[in-house]
């Protein structure tokens, strides 16, 4: 979700359910940072469900609320979470390690774009560091 959506979630969902919860500037910034990791619609549903399942009134412990978000608002990917995945590596032939390039699994570029980017980077590495660079595919691109 975007920063604007995260702020909207705080204003329209958190403050509605827990009207005495005062979000100071720093607390709002921390929550926005954490909320950006989640899908807006799923997060809103997870927070509403968390509220309905609460057995006591009052502001919830942030850890409990974050646990509910992790369980119900995270978009599952092949990587297991929203962590970037390595899509290719540029290395010199015969070397064990090179330079890895990552992509967000939720916003994976098209296969053609990845191939073009890999070839462009390989050419740039050859121009900067001498010939002999190769592209190592870190994952099978699903599309």
C-alpha positions as CSV (number, residue, x, y, z in Angstrom):
1,X,0.0,0.0,0.0
2,X,1.1,3.6,-0.4
3,X,1.9,6.1,2.4
4,X,-1.4,7.8,1.7
5,X,-3.4,4.6,2.0
6,X,-1.5,3.8,5.3
7,X,-2.4,7.2,6.7
8,X,-6.0,6.7,5.6
9,X,-6.1,3.3,7.3
10,X,-4.9,5.0,10.6
11,X,-7.5,7.7,10.3
12,X,-10.5,5.7,9.2
13,X,-9.9,2.3,10.7
14,X,-7.6,2.5,13.7
15,X,-9.0,5.7,15.1
16,X,-12.6,4.5,14.5
17,X,-12.1,1.3,16.5
18,X,-9.9,2.7,19.2
19,X,-11.0,6.3,19.4
20,X,-8.8,7.1,22.4
21,X,-5.6,6.0,20.6
22,X,-3.7,9.2,19.8
23,X,-1.2,9.0,17.0
24,X,1.6,11.4,17.6
25,X,3.9,12.2,14.6
26,X,6.5,9.5,15.4
27,X,4.0,6.8,16.1
28,X,2.2,7.6,12.9
29,X,5.5,7.4,10.9
30,X,6.3,4.0,12.5
31,X,2.8,2.6,11.7
32,X,2.9,4.0,8.1
33,X,6.3,2.3,7.6
34,X,4.9,-1.1,8.8
35,X,1.6,-0.8,7.0
36,X,3.3,-0.2,3.6
37,X,4.3,-3.9,3.6
38,X,0.6,-5.0,3.3
39,X,-2.1,-4.9,0.8
40,X,-4.6,-2.1,1.7
41,X,-7.8,-4.1,1.4
42,X,-6.4,-7.2,3.2
43,X,-5.0,-5.0,5.9
44,X,-8.3,-3.2,6.4
45,X,-10.1,-6.5,6.7
46,X,-7.5,-8.0,9.1
47,X,-7.7,-4.9,11.4
48,X,-11.6,-5.0,11.4
49,X,-11.5,-8.8,12.1
50,X,-8.9,-8.2,14.9
51,X,-11.1,-5.6,16.4
52,X,-14.2,-7.9,16.4
53,X,-12.2,-10.7,18.0
54,X,-10.9,-8.5,20.8
55,X,-12.0,-9.7,24.2
56,X,-11.1,-6.5,26.1
57,X,-11.6,-2.9,25.3
58,X,-8.8,-0.4,24.8
59,X,-5.8,0.1,22.6
60,X,-4.3,-3.2,21.5
61,X,-0.7,-4.2,21.9
62,X,1.1,-3.2,18.6
63,X,2.7,-6.7,18.5
64,X,-0.7,-8.4,18.5
65,X,-2.0,-6.1,15.8
66,X,1.1,-6.7,13.6
67,X,0.8,-10.4,14.1
68,X,-2.8,-10.3,12.8
69,X,-1.6,-8.2,9.8
70,X,1.3,-10.6,9.0
71,X,-1.1,-13.6,9.1
72,X,-4.0,-12.1,7.2
73,X,-2.9,-9.1,5.1
74,X,0.4,-10.3,3.5
75,X,0.2,-11.2,-0.1
76,X,1.9,-14.6,-0.4
77,X,4.6,-15.1,-3.1
78,X,7.0,-17.8,-4.2
79,X,9.6,-16.1,-2.1
80,X,7.4,-16.6,1.0
81,X,7.0,-13.0,1.9
82,X,7.4,-9.6,0.3
83,X,11.2,-9.7,0.3
84,X,13.0,-8.9,-3.0
85,X,14.1,-11.9,-5.0
86,X,17.3,-12.2,-7.1
87,X,16.4,-12.5,-10.8
88,X,19.9,-12.6,-12.3
89,X,23.6,-12.1,-11.6
90,X,26.4,-10.7,-13.7
91,X,29.7,-12.4,-13.1
92,X,33.0,-12.9,-14.9
93,X,33.3,-16.4,-16.4
94,X,34.9,-18.7,-13.9
95,X,34.2,-16.5,-10.9
96,X,32.1,-17.7,-8.0
97,X,30.4,-14.5,-7.2
98,X,29.2,-11.5,-9.2
99,X,26.7,-8.6,-8.9
100,X,23.1,-9.7,-8.1
101,X,20.0,-7.8,-9.4
102,X,16.7,-8.0,-7.5
103,X,13.0,-7.4,-8.1
104,X,10.0,-7.1,-5.9
105,X,8.0,-10.4,-6.4
106,X,4.7,-8.5,-6.3
107,X,5.9,-6.2,-9.2
108,X,8.0,-8.6,-11.2
109,X,8.9,-7.1,-14.6
110,X,7.9,-9.0,-17.8
111,X,10.3,-11.8,-18.9
112,X,11.3,-9.7,-21.9
113,X,12.2,-6.7,-19.8
114,X,14.3,-8.9,-17.4
115,X,16.2,-10.4,-20.4
116,X,16.8,-7.0,-21.9
117,X,18.0,-5.6,-18.6
118,X,20.3,-8.6,-18.1
119,X,21.9,-8.2,-21.5
120,X,22.2,-4.4,-21.1
121,X,24.0,-4.9,-17.7
122,X,26.2,-7.6,-19.1
123,X,27.3,-5.3,-21.9
124,X,27.9,-2.4,-19.5
125,X,30.0,-4.7,-17.3
126,X,32.1,-5.7,-20.3
127,X,32.6,-2.1,-21.3
128,X,33.6,-1.1,-17.7
129,X,35.6,-4.1,-16.5
130,X,36.7,-5.9,-19.6
131,X,35.1,-8.7,-21.7
132,X,34.0,-12.1,-20.3
133,X,31.0,-11.3,-18.2
134,X,28.0,-13.7,-18.3
135,X,24.4,-13.7,-17.0
136,X,23.5,-16.2,-14.4
137,X,19.8,-16.8,-14.0
138,X,18.9,-17.0,-10.3
139,X,15.4,-18.2,-10.8
140,X,13.2,-19.4,-13.6
141,X,11.1,-16.5,-14.7
142,X,7.5,-17.7,-14.6
143,X,6.2,-15.7,-17.5
